[in-house]
Amino acid sequence: MVKLLFVLMNEYRLWALPQALAALERRYPGAVEGRVYSVREINADAGLERALLADGAAADMAFLASHGSIQNLYCFSRLWEALEGRPVYFTSTMGDELAELLPRLGLEPALYAALDSYYQAGSPADLEGLVLCALNGRFGGDYPLSPPSPPRGQGVYTLEGFLPPEREAEYRARMAAETRPVIGVLIHDHYARTGNLEHVDALLRAIQARGCVPYALSDSFAADHGAEQGILYRMERFYRRADGTPIPGALVVSYGFSLTTLAGREARAGQVPASVFENWGLPVIQGLTTYFSADEYRRDIRGLDLVSLPVCVYQPEFDGQLISVPYAVTERTADGRKVCRPLPDRVTRVAELACRWAELARKPMPEKKVAVIFHNMPPRSDTIGSAHGLDTPETVFRVVRALESQGLRTAYSFSSGAEIIARIRAAVTNDNRWLSPEAALERAEATVPAEQYQGWFDRLDPETRAQMEESWGPAPGTVMVSGGQIVIPGIRNGSLFVGVQPMRSAPERAEELYHSTDSTPPHSYLAFYRWVDEVFGADVVLHVGTHGTLEWLPGKEIGLSSGCFGDICIGGVPHLYIYNISILGEGMQAKRRSYACILDHLIPSMDDADTYGGLTDLDEAIDGYYHARQARPAQVPALLERIFTLAEELEVTTDLQLERADLEAEPEEGVARLHRWVSRIKTSLVRDGLHIYGQPPEGERFDHLARALVRVPNGAVPALEDSILLAQGWAPEELRAAPERLYPDGRTALRIVDGAIATARRLVARLSAEGYRPEAAAELLAEEGFPGDTTPLARVLDFVCTQAAPRLRQTTDELDLLLAGVEGRFVPPLPGGSPSRGNAHILPTGRNFYAIDPAAVPSRAAWTVGQALAEQAVDAYRAQKGEPWPESVVIVVYSDECMKTNGEDIAEVFALMGVRPRYLGQTDKVVGVEPIPLAELGRPRIDAVLRISGLFRDTFPNVVELVERAVLAVAGLDEPPEQNFVKKHTDQERKRLVAEGLSENEALEQASLRVFGCPPGTYGAGVSKAIHSQNWESWRDLSQVYTLWSAHGYSSRFHGQAMPELFRSQLSSVGMTIKNESSVEIDMLDSDDFYSYHGGLIACVRDCSGQRPVSVAGLTADPARPETARVETELARVMRSRILNPKWLEGLKRHGYKGAQELSTTFDTFFGWDAAAEVASNWMYDAMARQFLLDEETRRWMEQVNDAAVLQMSERFLEAHQRGMWQAGEEELRAIRRIYMDMEGVMEDGFQ
């Protein structure tokens, strides 16, 4: 008897295969024994996993079918080992997996092809043929074989069934002549072959009910472009008119995966393959299906099962699809089959999205209505248009001007972005502190009567209505309500509405932060979006900037239901969203939880920080010291005195924890540390202003950004500065290894590197003067006459001319593609990420960006970086505490950073624990983890707790479970506790939980938990909300808030259960906190998320452990040279290189209202860090007060462009003093009190 093992994900074949085996047993008794396993069931049952591995060891041959990623089978690597030496039939929808494993299957190509033809045909009879083919081909059988079933279920599909081939041409002609919008629907022929079309029929009917015409095609993927088969061939044949124009106005795709990848379009070096949909120019809606049953979908906050998530969401995004909702679930029929069943209200939503996008395309611009929405977080008058790196008022001005040029009808034309803001503030905003209810009603350009809102409210399901009433009282509530009407913040201008996204909560509700994490949005929030859709009648909604609150509303984590507030608010209106290309994770949230088409935008230009003021004096004194050591030794003492005095006056000694005595005891080392520190500050990149949508940076700012794109290698293209050093005859790594080494010409290694940076500026400026002609690079090198190897430099300069500069010039695509979106056309995809991290290939912007494959986390490159970060963290702890290593660390892990680095944070966690990823062959697919032997590790295994963001939870559930497997692998090792802190803490926690009454298994499941986050369906850490509300007394209050929002466990067994005792117990042994950043495009003062997650964590660890942890920030902007610094040191670097740098301030002054807003929100973030983590020095407050409020010129500018920012900053400075955070001088305090009183008067007068 031949023993066969089958491990499958496809539900139909899981049903058909046992029938096939039973039929074979009846025909050929005792010939074969087959064991059939479902991947979903294996992952959910440890007992089944053990049985699978035992059957794998006993099998004569195995059949493995991967649907989405082999990583979906958690025990794949162990199963593969168990099958060693046995033949395996393996198939996968992922080409890289198939290519990697095909040579290792032990099957002759002809036999594999024969087996594959039977498996793909897939019926019970075909699966009988699969088994018999294997028995004949490998085990000497001589069984009669029927050929595989011919292809079926392909062609034009209608509600009456498939059209006969002879009617297809006539039907196409009828569709081409159709006057109503036609919606193309692409169906995988597997549905038709298996009679599984009920959900497709429901979708076609829903499209008809919307007044559109469905036009459905069914076929296989068919990778071969040229073959007369496959869905792409069929689209070309049936979806084009004779003149080549598309017949449909929009497409709905029911396939999973990326059709671009399946079509064999591979990325070339530095290039991204074009989407298969790009030449169609149509919006493409991804209709989701899930293996959840209807009941599971209703109950499960995740929204999609883990197998469907990559198949239906991550991979289709590569093609540029707009992610919708699950319109079909999976149910078992009476005969045991699992088939798709429609979710009626979700079918309606998918149909509505497709039809409204198609209707948008058909409507001429003069007939369109466009709603443009500014974000406003926190909801104050100084923060209208809040967004990272984008001048939102000027962007909206230019967008409106472009829409008007295409025919949008407006009552008047704006003269500038400043006018838009002025008009909004003259109407109604979210900040009506100085406005009476009567005045608000009088100024409002739009209102919703209570009875109208009640009608919208009554359409909600009873559970949702009850949630809103519990949070906000009976409709219409009290927020933004005047005289019984809800006021709509914003202005109307003909067919244009420019609105302010309504406040997510209300200031008076701040106390909820201490006991609740899932408050619904107020009635006014829902009313705003219903008014935009149903009263104003928006054909398209455009959200402007990174980011708003819509996509973060409570509800399912993905695959929203009709009870999710994001779905309730945005509905089915076409949704465009301008988003920063380098903030990838949050952008994916907008795509997946608000059905948005992303329009990514360029980062602002960046320049070297250089030195200024006293820092310049210190830098020059250090220079003089090193030159004197070479040539004028008698001057050294005087120079040392000047250096030390300047360092003290500037409080640079505070940055480095240096005392005067330290400097005098070891002057050479002291100067070296100061030299390294000043160099670190001056070589930091600082943003030069903000980006304006559709406008490439101009003049020097263009050149600076072009240079920033080549600061680190771009694939095989080396870094510019290193290439210059090589051309000058230096060894870059040798210089960086000994930065203060003194060379014969009196320069240190750092100064030589500084010289290379200056040369880089000069070379790029010369290329710019030549218009970045490719030929100019070679001419320039010839003129320079470098003494060393110029080959690398030639490659970089050519790259600047042929890639970086042209891609930057194409920033004009942003407006062009926004207009395409407003016209209902396809916006092409490109990867998102950090352009300055060696990613020039992700430009130009304006695209609908996408992220990485979560199965490749951590990638091999990330593993290398993560190991370095782990050792740097241990070194930082040792330097600060004088102890060899911490027993436990806690690390903040963002989805955004994981996407941009392919998992460097996760790699660091693994390296600390002493485990390494196991990869599928030579790919980056992670199929497991394995412990690193202690002898190889060279230190104990350090325990690691992860505080993940809510977005990480939604995006990387596979990684959460991978971390769990790492913990279990290490905790189960036979090692002494002093060498394995993971085991030590797991055992301690397990014993505590058993003593409290849990069983051994339950205790182990909880004790091995290391991943915590916010509650399911919610987002954030709560701390920033508490600080903005001013509803806190000390960092202990913030610790309490942090625990409430963070103490929810995640693993294969838990999904967000509240475990505050376990969380705080885990934190009680923590000695270090970590938060890494991956690019120079963002830093710790750019967002309140930084202090909310990491600052709040520091407070919480301090509260739980009774001691202040060592807290570090990693930076991997150059992955080849990762850095780790104390949080206090990193804050000082950001302060000196950016915040207090005149370059930064002058850049902001070009941007009026938004520039002043940046100052205000930056100080808010600084304040939040100090409130939560007490990391600021008094000199920082003093310096910001002098530079921003007490400097007459700067304050007058702020008062002119954004007076509310002056009020906010002065109020926050006074709060800092009142709380004892800032020890202000009396003169400064009086001046700021006077400014505050003056500005409060201005506000009151302005709202009379």
Protein Blocks (a to p, Z undefined) as FASTA:
>chain_A
ZZdddddfblklmmmmmmmmmmmmmmmghkaccddddfklmmmomklmmmmmmmmmmpmb
dcdddehiaklpmklmmmmmmmgoiacddddfbfklmmmmmmmnopafklmmmmmmmmmn
opaklmmmmmmmmmmmmnopacdcddddddehiajddfkbpcdfklmmmmmmmmmmpmbd
cddddddfklmmnopaklmmmmmmmmmmnopacddddddfklalkbcgdjklmmmmmmpc
fkopafbfbdcdfbgcjfklmnopacdehiacddfklmnopacddddddfbdfklmmmmm
nlpafklmmmmmmmmmmnopacdbdfbdcdddfkopacddddfklmmmmmmmmmmmmmmm
mpcfklpccddddddddddfklgoiaehiafklmmmmmmmmmmmnopacfbdcfbfklmm
mmmmmmccfblklbcfklmmmmpmbdcdfklmmmmmmmpcfklmmmmmmmnopaebjnhp
aehiacdedddehjaccdddddfbdfklmmmmmmpckbccdfklmmmmmmmmmmnopabd
cdedjddfklmggcdfbhpafkbfklmmnmmadcdddddfklmmlmmmmmmmnopacddd
dddddddfbjchjllmmmmmmmmmmmmmmmmmmlmmmmmmmmmmmmmmnommmmnopafk
lmmmmmmlmmmmmmmmmmmmmmpccdehjadehiacehjllmmmmmmmmmpcehjaccfk
lmmmmmnopafklmmmmmmbccfkopafklmmmmmmmmmmmmmmmmmmnoopaklmmmmm
mmnopabdfklmmmmmmmmmmmmmmmmmmmmmmmmmmmmmmnopacddddedjfknopam
mpcehiacddddfklcccfklmmmmmmmmmmmmmmmmmmnopabdfbdcddddfklmmmn
nommmmmmmmmnopacddehjbfbdfbdcdddfklnopacddddddddfklmmmmmmlmm
mmmmmmmmmmmpccdfklomklmmmmmmmmmmmmnopafklmmmmmmpcbdcddehiacj
hlmmmmmnopafblmlmmmmmmmmmmcccdfkbghiacfklmmmmmmmpcbdcdddfbfk
bcfklbfklmmmmmmmmmmmmmmnopacddddddfkbmmlccdddfklmmmmmmmmmmmp
mklmmmmmmnommmmmmmmmmmmmmmmmmmmnopacfklmmmmmmmmmmmmklmmmmmmm
ommlmmmmmmmmmmmmmnopaccdfklmmmmmmmmmmmmmmmmmmmZZ
